[in-house]
Amino acid sequence: MLIKVKTLPCSKEEGVVQLGKDAFKVSVREKPENGAANARAIELLAFYFGVPAGKVHLIKGAHESHKIFDILD
């Protein structure tokens, strides 16, 4: 399942909010340096969807705030 994600690095609170059918907002505490924010976003999405982190793949937008993730079942 492909989803669109708006990431918000350096947030005070972490969490995942569903904005639409396939659109989400992910807030992470990590800075957007060396992939730390992306890695934390993957962990939060995995927890939200109840899958292992290895089944969440960043498809597009590694260096942007708007990303596309693939969640494998």
N, CA, C and O atoms as a Maestro MAE file, in Angstrom:
{
 s_m_m2io_version
 :::
 2.0.0
}

f_m_ct {
 s_m_title
 :::
 protein
 m_atom[292] {
  # First column is atom index #
  i_m_mmod_type
  r_m_x_coord
  r_m_y_coord
  r_m_z_coord
  i_m_residue_number
  s_m_chain_name
  s_m_pdb_residue_name
  s_m_pdb_atom_name
  i_m_atomic_number
  :::
  1 25 0.845 -1.165 0.000 1 A "MET " " N  " 7
  2 3 0.000 0.000 0.000 1 A "MET " " CA " 6
  3 2 0.899 1.239 0.000 1 A "MET " " C  " 6
  4 15 1.756 1.385 0.872 1 A "MET " " O  " 8
  5 25 0.707 2.112 -0.958 2 A "LEU " " N  " 7
  6 3 1.461 3.361 -1.031 2 A "LEU " " CA " 6
  7 2 0.721 4.448 -0.263 2 A "LEU " " C  " 6
  8 15 -0.496 4.589 -0.381 2 A "LEU " " O  " 8
  9 25 1.473 5.215 0.527 3 A "ILE " " N  " 7
  10 3 0.877 6.323 1.270 3 A "ILE " " CA " 6
  11 2 1.717 7.574 1.080 3 A "ILE " " C  " 6
  12 15 2.929 7.504 0.877 3 A "ILE " " O  " 8
  13 25 1.051 8.720 1.151 4 A "LYS " " N  " 7
  14 3 1.727 10.014 1.081 4 A "LYS " " CA " 6
  15 2 1.910 10.519 2.505 4 A "LYS " " C  " 6
  16 15 0.985 10.471 3.316 4 A "LYS " " O  " 8
  17 25 3.109 11.001 2.801 5 A "VAL " " N  " 7
  18 3 3.420 11.418 4.165 5 A "VAL " " CA " 6
  19 2 4.067 12.793 4.155 5 A "VAL " " C  " 6
  20 15 4.986 13.051 3.377 5 A "VAL " " O  " 8
  21 25 3.587 13.667 5.014 6 A "LYS " " N  " 7
  22 3 4.213 14.965 5.274 6 A "LYS " " CA " 6
  23 2 4.953 14.801 6.597 6 A "LYS " " C  " 6
  24 15 4.324 14.569 7.630 6 A "LYS " " O  " 8
  25 25 6.276 14.918 6.580 7 A "THR " " N  " 7
  26 3 7.050 14.760 7.805 7 A "THR " " CA " 6
  27 2 7.356 16.122 8.412 7 A "THR " " C  " 6
  28 15 7.620 17.096 7.706 7 A "THR " " O  " 8
  29 25 7.314 16.163 9.730 8 A "LEU " " N  " 7
  30 3 7.608 17.378 10.477 8 A "LEU " " CA " 6
  31 2 8.743 17.066 11.458 8 A "LEU " " C  " 6
  32 15 8.480 16.615 12.573 8 A "LEU " " O  " 8
  33 25 10.000 17.297 11.062 9 A "PRO " " N  " 7
  34 3 11.123 17.039 11.962 9 A "PRO " " CA " 6
  35 2 11.215 18.095 13.057 9 A "PRO " " C  " 6
  36 15 10.606 19.160 12.956 9 A "PRO " " O  " 8
  37 25 11.974 17.797 14.095 10 A "CYS " " N  " 7
  38 3 12.204 18.706 15.226 10 A "CYS " " CA " 6
  39 2 10.905 19.087 15.935 10 A "CYS " " C  " 6
  40 15 10.775 20.204 16.434 10 A "CYS " " O  " 8
  41 25 9.959 18.175 15.980 11 A "SER " " N  " 7
  42 3 8.683 18.435 16.654 11 A "SER " " CA " 6
  43 2 8.800 18.172 18.151 11 A "SER " " C  " 6
  44 15 9.626 17.368 18.584 11 A "SER " " O  " 8
  45 25 7.983 18.840 18.926 12 A "LYS " " N  " 7
  46 3 7.973 18.614 20.367 12 A "LYS " " CA " 6
  47 2 7.344 17.276 20.707 12 A "LYS " " C  " 6
  48 15 7.791 16.601 21.634 12 A "LYS " " O  " 8
  49 25 6.312 16.882 19.972 13 A "GLU " " N  " 7
  50 3 5.623 15.622 20.205 13 A "GLU " " CA " 6
  51 2 5.681 14.770 18.948 13 A "GLU " " C  " 6
  52 15 5.556 15.278 17.834 13 A "GLU " " O  " 8
  53 25 5.871 13.461 19.139 14 A "GLU " " N  " 7
  54 3 5.902 12.546 18.006 14 A "GLU " " CA " 6
  55 2 4.533 11.917 17.812 14 A "GLU " " C  " 6
  56 15 3.777 11.740 18.767 14 A "GLU " " O  " 8
  57 25 4.223 11.582 16.573 15 A "GLY " " N  " 7
  58 3 2.964 10.907 16.320 15 A "GLY " " CA " 6
  59 2 2.626 10.829 14.850 15 A "GLY " " C  " 6
  60 15 3.256 11.464 14.004 15 A "GLY " " O  " 8
  61 25 1.604 10.024 14.570 16 A "VAL " " N  " 7
  62 3 1.112 9.836 13.205 16 A "VAL " " CA " 6
  63 2 -0.349 10.252 13.199 16 A "VAL " " C  " 6
  64 15 -1.130 9.808 14.041 16 A "VAL " " O  " 8
  65 25 -0.719 11.106 12.246 17 A "VAL " " N  " 7
  66 3 -2.103 11.573 12.104 17 A "VAL " " CA " 6
  67 2 -2.551 11.291 10.681 17 A "VAL " " C  " 6
  68 15 -1.874 11.664 9.723 17 A "VAL " " O  " 8
  69 25 -3.705 10.626 10.547 18 A "GLN " " N  " 7
  70 3 -4.238 10.365 9.217 18 A "GLN " " CA " 6
  71 2 -5.004 11.581 8.744 18 A "GLN " " C  " 6
  72 15 -5.907 12.062 9.428 18 A "GLN " " O  " 8
  73 25 -4.642 12.080 7.567 19 A "LEU " " N  " 7
  74 3 -5.272 13.269 6.997 19 A "LEU " " CA " 6
  75 2 -6.314 12.921 5.947 19 A "LEU " " C  " 6
  76 15 -7.247 13.688 5.712 19 A "LEU " " O  " 8
  77 25 -6.154 11.765 5.316 20 A "GLY " " N  " 7
  78 3 -7.062 11.319 4.271 20 A "GLY " " CA " 6
  79 2 -6.923 9.821 4.106 20 A "GLY " " C  " 6
  80 15 -6.293 9.152 4.926 20 A "GLY " " O  " 8
  81 25 -7.513 9.294 3.040 21 A "LYS " " N  " 7
  82 3 -7.479 7.848 2.826 21 A "LYS " " CA " 6
  83 2 -6.056 7.309 2.771 21 A "LYS " " C  " 6
  84 15 -5.755 6.279 3.376 21 A "LYS " " O  " 8
  85 25 -5.179 8.002 2.048 22 A "ASP " " N  " 7
  86 3 -3.791 7.548 1.920 22 A "ASP " " CA " 6
  87 2 -2.801 8.667 2.241 22 A "ASP " " C  " 6
  88 15 -1.671 8.649 1.753 22 A "ASP " " O  " 8
  89 25 -3.208 9.628 3.046 23 A "ALA " " N  " 7
  90 3 -2.360 10.763 3.403 23 A "ALA " " CA " 6
  91 2 -2.196 10.837 4.922 23 A "ALA " " C  " 6
  92 15 -3.161 10.718 5.678 23 A "ALA " " O  " 8
  93 25 -0.941 11.037 5.347 24 A "PHE " " N  " 7
  94 3 -0.622 11.065 6.768 24 A "PHE " " CA " 6
  95 2 0.341 12.196 7.075 24 A "PHE " " C  " 6
  96 15 1.061 12.681 6.202 24 A "PHE " " O  " 8
  97 25 0.338 12.605 8.340 25 A "LYS " " N  " 7
  98 3 1.317 13.562 8.842 25 A "LYS " " CA " 6
  99 2 2.071 12.853 9.959 25 A "LYS " " C  " 6
  100 15 1.464 12.305 10.880 25 A "LYS " " O  " 8
  101 25 3.417 12.868 9.867 26 A "VAL " " N  " 7
  102 3 4.246 12.211 10.867 26 A "VAL " " CA " 6
  103 2 5.150 13.260 11.508 26 A "VAL " " C  " 6
  104 15 5.933 13.917 10.823 26 A "VAL " " O  " 8
  105 25 5.037 13.410 12.813 27 A "SER " " N  " 7
  106 3 5.872 14.342 13.568 27 A "SER " " CA " 6
  107 2 6.954 13.546 14.281 27 A "SER " " C  " 6
  108 15 6.658 12.568 14.968 27 A "SER " " O  " 8
  109 25 8.219 13.966 14.119 28 A "VAL " " N  " 7
  110 3 9.342 13.284 14.763 28 A "VAL " " CA " 6
  111 2 10.209 14.311 15.484 28 A "VAL " " C  " 6
  112 15 10.256 15.478 15.095 28 A "VAL " " O  " 8
  113 25 10.891 13.869 16.533 29 A "ARG " " N  " 7
  114 3 11.758 14.760 17.302 29 A "ARG " " CA " 6
  115 2 13.118 14.949 16.646 29 A "ARG " " C  " 6
  116 15 13.768 15.972 16.860 29 A "ARG " " O  " 8
  117 25 13.553 13.984 15.856 30 A "GLU " " N  " 7
  118 3 14.884 14.018 15.264 30 A "GLU " " CA " 6
  119 2 15.032 15.148 14.243 30 A "GLU " " C  " 6
  120 15 14.068 15.589 13.616 30 A "GLU " " O  " 8
  121 25 16.282 15.597 14.105 31 A "LYS " " N  " 7
  122 3 16.601 16.590 13.089 31 A "LYS " " CA " 6
  123 2 16.720 15.888 11.729 31 A "LYS " " C  " 6
  124 15 17.021 14.696 11.673 31 A "LYS " " O  " 8
  125 25 16.487 16.613 10.653 32 A "PRO " " N  " 7
  126 3 16.594 15.996 9.326 32 A "PRO " " CA " 6
  127 2 18.053 15.910 8.870 32 A "PRO " " C  " 6
  128 15 18.426 16.474 7.841 32 A "PRO " " O  " 8
  129 25 18.864 15.203 9.641 33 A "GLU " " N  " 7
  130 3 20.281 15.043 9.324 33 A "GLU " " CA " 6
  131 2 20.643 13.573 9.302 33 A "GLU " " C  " 6
  132 15 20.260 12.819 10.196 33 A "GLU " " O  " 8
  133 25 21.385 13.164 8.276 34 A "ASN " " N  " 7
  134 3 21.884 11.788 8.147 34 A "ASN " " CA " 6
  135 2 20.767 10.749 8.180 34 A "ASN " " C  " 6
  136 15 20.998 9.620 8.612 34 A "ASN " " O  " 8
  137 25 19.580 11.098 7.740 35 A "GLY " " N  " 7
  138 3 18.470 10.158 7.671 35 A "GLY " " CA " 6
  139 2 17.819 9.834 8.997 35 A "GLY " " C  " 6
  140 15 16.997 8.920 9.066 35 A "GLY " " O  " 8
  141 25 18.166 10.564 10.066 36 A "ALA " " N  " 7
  142 3 17.610 10.264 11.394 36 A "ALA " " CA " 6
  143 2 16.100 10.464 11.429 36 A "ALA " " C  " 6
  144 15 15.385 9.638 11.996 36 A "ALA " " O  " 8
  145 25 15.604 11.540 10.837 37 A "ALA " " N  " 7
  146 3 14.166 11.806 10.832 37 A "ALA " " CA " 6
  147 2 13.426 10.764 9.990 37 A "ALA " " C  " 6
  148 15 12.334 10.334 10.362 37 A "ALA " " O  " 8
  149 25 14.002 10.359 8.874 38 A "ASN " " N  " 7
  150 3 13.376 9.328 8.039 38 A "ASN " " CA " 6
  151 2 13.311 7.995 8.774 38 A "ASN " " C  " 6
  152 15 12.296 7.301 8.721 38 A "ASN " " O  " 8
  153 25 14.392 7.638 9.459 39 A "ALA " " N  " 7
  154 3 14.415 6.374 10.198 39 A "ALA " " CA " 6
  155 2 13.358 6.364 11.295 39 A "ALA " " C  " 6
  156 15 12.680 5.356 11.496 39 A "ALA " " O  " 8
  157 25 13.216 7.470 11.999 40 A "ARG " " N  " 7
  158 3 12.208 7.552 13.059 40 A "ARG " " CA " 6
  159 2 10.798 7.535 12.467 40 A "ARG " " C  " 6
  160 15 9.890 6.942 13.050 40 A "ARG " " O  " 8
  161 25 10.607 8.181 11.312 41 A "ALA " " N  " 7
  162 3 9.300 8.160 10.646 41 A "ALA " " CA " 6
  163 2 8.930 6.726 10.264 41 A "ALA " " C  " 6
  164 15 7.769 6.333 10.384 41 A "ALA " " O  " 8
  165 25 9.900 5.951 9.810 42 A "ILE " " N  " 7
  166 3 9.652 4.548 9.464 42 A "ILE " " CA " 6
  167 2 9.226 3.773 10.707 42 A "ILE " " C  " 6
  168 15 8.289 2.977 10.650 42 A "ILE " " O  " 8
  169 25 9.909 4.001 11.828 43 A "GLU " " N  " 7
  170 3 9.553 3.315 13.070 43 A "GLU " " CA " 6
  171 2 8.133 3.666 13.515 43 A "GLU " " C  " 6
  172 15 7.371 2.787 13.919 43 A "GLU " " O  " 8
  173 25 7.784 4.933 13.442 44 A "LEU " " N  " 7
  174 3 6.444 5.361 13.861 44 A "LEU " " CA " 6
  175 2 5.367 4.807 12.935 44 A "LEU " " C  " 6
  176 15 4.310 4.386 13.405 44 A "LEU " " O  " 8
  177 25 5.616 4.800 11.639 45 A "LEU " " N  " 7
  178 3 4.645 4.249 10.696 45 A "LEU " " CA " 6
  179 2 4.478 2.750 10.897 45 A "LEU " " C  " 6
  180 15 3.362 2.236 10.815 45 A "LEU " " O  " 8
  181 25 5.572 2.044 11.158 46 A "ALA " " N  " 7
  182 3 5.505 0.603 11.405 46 A "ALA " " CA " 6
  183 2 4.644 0.317 12.633 46 A "ALA " " C  " 6
  184 15 3.811 -0.589 12.613 46 A "ALA " " O  " 8
  185 25 4.843 1.085 13.694 47 A "PHE " " N  " 7
  186 3 4.041 0.913 14.902 47 A "PHE " " CA " 6
  187 2 2.569 1.225 14.622 47 A "PHE " " C  " 6
  188 15 1.683 0.498 15.070 47 A "PHE " " O  " 8
  189 25 2.310 2.303 13.882 48 A "TYR " " N  " 7
  190 3 0.938 2.720 13.572 48 A "TYR " " CA " 6
  191 2 0.191 1.636 12.794 48 A "TYR " " C  " 6
  192 15 -0.972 1.347 13.078 48 A "TYR " " O  " 8
  193 25 0.877 1.035 11.802 49 A "PHE " " N  " 7
  194 3 0.238 0.022 10.959 49 A "PHE " " CA " 6
  195 2 0.376 -1.395 11.518 49 A "PHE " " C  " 6
  196 15 -0.209 -2.330 10.971 49 A "PHE " " O  " 8
  197 25 1.136 -1.566 12.590 50 A "GLY " " N  " 7
  198 3 1.285 -2.877 13.202 50 A "GLY " " CA " 6
  199 2 2.096 -3.858 12.385 50 A "GLY " " C  " 6
  200 15 1.798 -5.052 12.361 50 A "GLY " " O  " 8
  201 25 3.126 -3.355 11.713 51 A "VAL " " N  " 7
  202 3 4.013 -4.209 10.918 51 A "VAL " " CA " 6
  203 2 5.453 -3.983 11.377 51 A "VAL " " C  " 6
  204 15 5.743 -2.963 12.003 51 A "VAL " " O  " 8
  205 25 6.356 -4.913 11.078 52 A "PRO " " N  " 7
  206 3 7.767 -4.675 11.399 52 A "PRO " " CA " 6
  207 2 8.322 -3.505 10.581 52 A "PRO " " C  " 6
  208 15 7.845 -3.232 9.480 52 A "PRO " " O  " 8
  209 25 9.316 -2.826 11.116 53 A "ALA " " N  " 7
  210 3 9.905 -1.672 10.423 53 A "ALA " " CA " 6
  211 2 10.493 -2.061 9.071 53 A "ALA " " C  " 6
  212 15 10.577 -1.225 8.171 53 A "ALA " " O  " 8
  213 25 10.896 -3.306 8.918 54 A "GLY " " N  " 7
  214 3 11.448 -3.777 7.643 54 A "GLY " " CA " 6
  215 2 10.434 -3.830 6.518 54 A "GLY " " C  " 6
  216 15 10.804 -3.972 5.352 54 A "GLY " " O  " 8
  217 25 9.154 -3.717 6.857 55 A "LYS " " N  " 7
  218 3 8.101 -3.737 5.837 55 A "LYS " " CA " 6
  219 2 7.638 -2.344 5.444 55 A "LYS " " C  " 6
  220 15 6.674 -2.195 4.693 55 A "LYS " " O  " 8
  221 25 8.320 -1.325 5.946 56 A "VAL " " N  " 7
  222 3 8.015 0.063 5.586 56 A "VAL " " CA " 6
  223 2 9.190 0.597 4.783 56 A "VAL " " C  " 6
  224 15 10.310 0.674 5.287 56 A "VAL " " O  " 8
  225 25 8.932 0.965 3.531 57 A "HIS " " N  " 7
  226 3 9.997 1.406 2.636 57 A "HIS " " CA " 6
  227 2 9.740 2.830 2.150 57 A "HIS " " C  " 6
  228 15 8.634 3.165 1.727 57 A "HIS " " O  " 8
  229 25 10.765 3.652 2.217 58 A "LEU " " N  " 7
  230 3 10.701 5.009 1.672 58 A "LEU " " CA " 6
  231 2 10.925 4.916 0.172 58 A "LEU " " C  " 6
  232 15 11.999 4.506 -0.268 58 A "LEU " " O  " 8
  233 25 9.937 5.288 -0.610 59 A "ILE " " N  " 7
  234 3 10.005 5.178 -2.064 59 A "ILE " " CA " 6
  235 2 10.528 6.468 -2.689 59 A "ILE " " C  " 6
  236 15 11.369 6.435 -3.587 59 A "ILE " " O  " 8
  237 25 10.027 7.594 -2.212 60 A "LYS " " N  " 7
  238 3 10.370 8.875 -2.827 60 A "LYS " " CA " 6
  239 2 10.380 9.977 -1.776 60 A "LYS " " C  " 6
  240 15 9.556 9.968 -0.861 60 A "LYS " " O  " 8
  241 25 11.308 10.930 -1.898 61 A "GLY " " N  " 7
  242 3 11.318 12.095 -1.034 61 A "GLY " " CA " 6
  243 2 12.256 12.012 0.146 61 A "GLY " " C  " 6
  244 15 11.967 12.581 1.199 61 A "GLY " " O  " 8
  245 25 13.372 11.321 0.003 62 A "ALA " " N  " 7
  246 3 14.303 11.149 1.119 62 A "ALA " " CA " 6
  247 2 14.825 12.480 1.653 62 A "ALA " " C  " 6
  248 15 15.130 12.586 2.841 62 A "ALA " " O  " 8
  249 25 14.931 13.488 0.804 63 A "HIS " " N  " 7
  250 3 15.463 14.792 1.214 63 A "HIS " " CA " 6
  251 2 14.399 15.889 1.180 63 A "HIS " " C  " 6
  252 15 14.726 17.074 1.116 63 A "HIS " " O  " 8
  253 25 13.131 15.492 1.222 64 A "GLU " " N  " 7
  254 3 12.024 16.449 1.172 64 A "GLU " " CA " 6
  255 2 11.045 16.163 2.303 64 A "GLU " " C  " 6
  256 15 11.077 15.089 2.903 64 A "GLU " " O  " 8
  257 25 10.190 17.113 2.587 65 A "SER " " N  " 7
  258 3 9.209 16.894 3.657 65 A "SER " " CA " 6
  259 2 8.017 16.066 3.179 65 A "SER " " C  " 6
  260 15 7.372 15.399 3.989 65 A "SER " " O  " 8
  261 25 7.710 16.094 1.877 66 A "HIS " " N  " 7
  262 3 6.639 15.273 1.321 66 A "HIS " " CA " 6
  263 2 7.254 13.991 0.786 66 A "HIS " " C  " 6
  264 15 8.120 14.028 -0.088 66 A "HIS " " O  " 8
  265 25 6.807 12.862 1.309 67 A "LYS " " N  " 7
  266 3 7.397 11.574 0.979 67 A "LYS " " CA " 6
  267 2 6.326 10.578 0.560 67 A "LYS " " C  " 6
  268 15 5.138 10.770 0.819 67 A "LYS " " O  " 8
  269 25 6.771 9.517 -0.089 68 A "ILE " " N  " 7
  270 3 5.899 8.397 -0.410 68 A "ILE " " CA " 6
  271 2 6.522 7.146 0.190 68 A "ILE " " C  " 6
  272 15 7.684 6.828 -0.062 68 A "ILE " " O  " 8
  273 25 5.723 6.441 0.993 69 A "PHE " " N  " 7
  274 3 6.153 5.200 1.635 69 A "PHE " " CA " 6
  275 2 5.330 4.039 1.090 69 A "PHE " " C  " 6
  276 15 4.174 4.204 0.702 69 A "PHE " " O  " 8
  277 25 5.951 2.861 1.069 70 A "ASP " " N  " 7
  278 3 5.261 1.633 0.719 70 A "ASP " " CA " 6
  279 2 5.190 0.783 1.980 70 A "ASP " " C  " 6
  280 15 6.217 0.462 2.578 70 A "ASP " " O  " 8
  281 25 3.972 0.418 2.385 71 A "ILE " " N  " 7
  282 3 3.745 -0.432 3.554 71 A "ILE " " CA " 6
  283 2 3.390 -1.815 3.039 71 A "ILE " " C  " 6
  284 15 2.350 -1.989 2.404 71 A "ILE " " O  " 8
  285 25 4.238 -2.804 3.305 72 A "LEU " " N  " 7
  286 3 4.003 -4.168 2.864 72 A "LEU " " CA " 6
  287 2 3.226 -4.934 3.925 72 A "LEU " " C  " 6
  288 15 3.473 -4.781 5.121 72 A "LEU " " O  " 8
  289 25 2.283 -5.764 3.476 73 A "ASP " " N  " 7
  290 3 1.476 -6.571 4.405 73 A "ASP " " CA " 6
  291 2 2.067 -7.953 4.558 73 A "ASP " " C  " 6
  292 15 1.528 -8.776 5.299 73 A "ASP " " O  " 8
  :::
 }
 m_bond[291] {
  # First column is bond index #
  i_m_from
  i_m_to
  i_m_order
  :::
  1 1 2 1
  2 2 3 1
  3 3 4 2
  4 3 5 1
  5 5 6 1
  6 6 7 1
  7 7 8 2
  8 7 9 1
  9 9 10 1
  10 10 11 1
  11 11 12 2
  12 11 13 1
  13 13 14 1
  14 14 15 1
  15 15 16 2
  16 15 17 1
  17 17 18 1
  18 18 19 1
  19 19 20 2
  20 19 21 1
  21 21 22 1
  22 22 23 1
  23 23 24 2
  24 23 25 1
  25 25 26 1
  26 26 27 1
  27 27 28 2
  28 27 29 1
  29 29 30 1
  30 30 31 1
  31 31 32 2
  32 31 33 1
  33 33 34 1
  34 34 35 1
  35 35 36 2
  36 35 37 1
  37 37 38 1
  38 38 39 1
  39 39 40 2
  40 39 41 1
  41 41 42 1
  42 42 43 1
  43 43 44 2
  44 43 45 1
  45 45 46 1
  46 46 47 1
  47 47 48 2
  48 47 49 1
  49 49 50 1
  50 50 51 1
  51 51 52 2
  52 51 53 1
  53 53 54 1
  54 54 55 1
  55 55 56 2
  56 55 57 1
  57 57 58 1
  58 58 59 1
  59 59 60 2
  60 59 61 1
  61 61 62 1
  62 62 63 1
  63 63 64 2
  64 63 65 1
  65 65 66 1
  66 66 67 1
  67 67 68 2
  68 67 69 1
  69 69 70 1
  70 70 71 1
  71 71 72 2
  72 71 73 1
  73 73 74 1
  74 74 75 1
  75 75 76 2
  76 75 77 1
  77 77 78 1
  78 78 79 1
  79 79 80 2
  80 79 81 1
  81 81 82 1
  82 82 83 1
  83 83 84 2
  84 83 85 1
  85 85 86 1
  86 86 87 1
  87 87 88 2
  88 87 89 1
  89 89 90 1
  90 90 91 1
  91 91 92 2
  92 91 93 1
  93 93 94 1
  94 94 95 1
  95 95 96 2
  96 95 97 1
  97 97 98 1
  98 98 99 1
  99 99 100 2
  100 99 101 1
  101 101 102 1
  102 102 103 1
  103 103 104 2
  104 103 105 1
  105 105 106 1
  106 106 107 1
  107 107 108 2
  108 107 109 1
  109 109 110 1
  110 110 111 1
  111 111 112 2
  112 111 113 1
  113 113 114 1
  114 114 115 1
  115 115 116 2
  116 115 117 1
  117 117 118 1
  118 118 119 1
  119 119 120 2
  120 119 121 1
  121 121 122 1
  122 122 123 1
  123 123 124 2
  124 123 125 1
  125 125 126 1
  126 126 127 1
  127 127 128 2
  128 127 129 1
  129 129 130 1
  130 130 131 1
  131 131 132 2
  132 131 133 1
  133 133 134 1
  134 134 135 1
  135 135 136 2
  136 135 137 1
  137 137 138 1
  138 138 139 1
  139 139 140 2
  140 139 141 1
  141 141 142 1
  142 142 143 1
  143 143 144 2
  144 143 145 1
  145 145 146 1
  146 146 147 1
  147 147 148 2
  148 147 149 1
  149 149 150 1
  150 150 151 1
  151 151 152 2
  152 151 153 1
  153 153 154 1
  154 154 155 1
  155 155 156 2
  156 155 157 1
  157 157 158 1
  158 158 159 1
  159 159 160 2
  160 159 161 1
  161 161 162 1
  162 162 163 1
  163 163 164 2
  164 163 165 1
  165 165 166 1
  166 166 167 1
  167 167 168 2
  168 167 169 1
  169 169 170 1
  170 170 171 1
  171 171 172 2
  172 171 173 1
  173 173 174 1
  174 174 175 1
  175 175 176 2
  176 175 177 1
  177 177 178 1
  178 178 179 1
  179 179 180 2
  180 179 181 1
  181 181 182 1
  182 182 183 1
  183 183 184 2
  184 183 185 1
  185 185 186 1
  186 186 187 1
  187 187 188 2
  188 187 189 1
  189 189 190 1
  190 190 191 1
  191 191 192 2
  192 191 193 1
  193 193 194 1
  194 194 195 1
  195 195 196 2
  196 195 197 1
  197 197 198 1
  198 198 199 1
  199 199 200 2
  200 199 201 1
  201 201 202 1
  202 202 203 1
  203 203 204 2
  204 203 205 1
  205 205 206 1
  206 206 207 1
  207 207 208 2
  208 207 209 1
  209 209 210 1
  210 210 211 1
  211 211 212 2
  212 211 213 1
  213 213 214 1
  214 214 215 1
  215 215 216 2
  216 215 217 1
  217 217 218 1
  218 218 219 1
  219 219 220 2
  220 219 221 1
  221 221 222 1
  222 222 223 1
  223 223 224 2
  224 223 225 1
  225 225 226 1
  226 226 227 1
  227 227 228 2
  228 227 229 1
  229 229 230 1
  230 230 231 1
  231 231 232 2
  232 231 233 1
  233 233 234 1
  234 234 235 1
  235 235 236 2
  236 235 237 1
  237 237 238 1
  238 238 239 1
  239 239 240 2
  240 239 241 1
  241 241 242 1
  242 242 243 1
  243 243 244 2
  244 243 245 1
  245 245 246 1
  246 246 247 1
  247 247 248 2
  248 247 249 1
  249 249 250 1
  250 250 251 1
  251 251 252 2
  252 251 253 1
  253 253 254 1
  254 254 255 1
  255 255 256 2
  256 255 257 1
  257 257 258 1
  258 258 259 1
  259 259 260 2
  260 259 261 1
  261 261 262 1
  262 262 263 1
  263 263 264 2
  264 263 265 1
  265 265 266 1
  266 266 267 1
  267 267 268 2
  268 267 269 1
  269 269 270 1
  270 270 271 1
  271 271 272 2
  272 271 273 1
  273 273 274 1
  274 274 275 1
  275 275 276 2
  276 275 277 1
  277 277 278 1
  278 278 279 1
  279 279 280 2
  280 279 281 1
  281 281 282 1
  282 282 283 1
  283 283 284 2
  284 283 285 1
  285 285 286 1
  286 286 287 1
  287 287 288 2
  288 287 289 1
  289 289 290 1
  290 290 291 1
  291 291 292 2
  :::
 }
}
